[in-house]
Amino acid sequence: MTKHAALAGLSRAFIESIWQETPTVRGLRVKLDATTLSQFCFKPGQWVDFHVPGIASIGGYSICSPPTQLQQQGTFDLCIKSSRHPCAEWVHKQATQAAEVFVKVGGDFTLQPESSTQPSLFVAGGIGITALSSMIAVLVQQQKELSSADSSRRPLRPYVMYSGALTSYCCRLPSLLSSTACSAQLRTAYGACWLTVKADCW
């Protein structure tokens, strides 16, 4: 690990895979280095400081995968929208598989413990779905586990209202729908697309 990263408390990691999430958003699967994995953890809704060696600016991006993925695979996912920020430009123009990066968890906008016992409504637009997708995945899993433990218990279904200029620009939509087995209603108004999702997985 570089001296700069060590002093800043950043964890060493590598780009495991890259995909085009939408026409303007790139997805990254980041794998923690074995030497720093035990020191890295996050709560659903948190973000990471994202440092690329050789770039002075540090990016900040919400983690869009659940903590269980980190626990089971040592990885987490980011979705980064194209912009002029140096880190975003690197992700969209230069990032390659196995490239080294350094990350640090931050933020206090997280899924609250009482969310598993109360109805939940998530509202997002565009890239704003990233932090919420981690929360939704955790909440759905919690509800499944509670229902399995008590078959008479009626689970609380999370609702999602998500909008974008076009459906093709709705980030995390395929994984959100497949992971929660949701039913969705799509409508358009004033040139914008609005997607209302109701988890229908129990």
Buried (B, 14 or more C-beta within 10 A) or exposed (E): BEEEBEEEEBBBBBBBEBEEBBEBBBBBBBBBBEEBBEEBEBBBBBBBBBBBEEBEEBBEBBBBBBBEBBEEEBBBBBBBBBEEBBBBBBBBEEBEEEBBBBBBBEBEEBBEEEBBEEEBEBEBBBBBBBBBBBBBBBBBBBBBEBBEEEEEEEBBBBBBEBBBEEEEBBBBBEBBBEBBEBEBEEEEEEEEBBBBBBBEBB
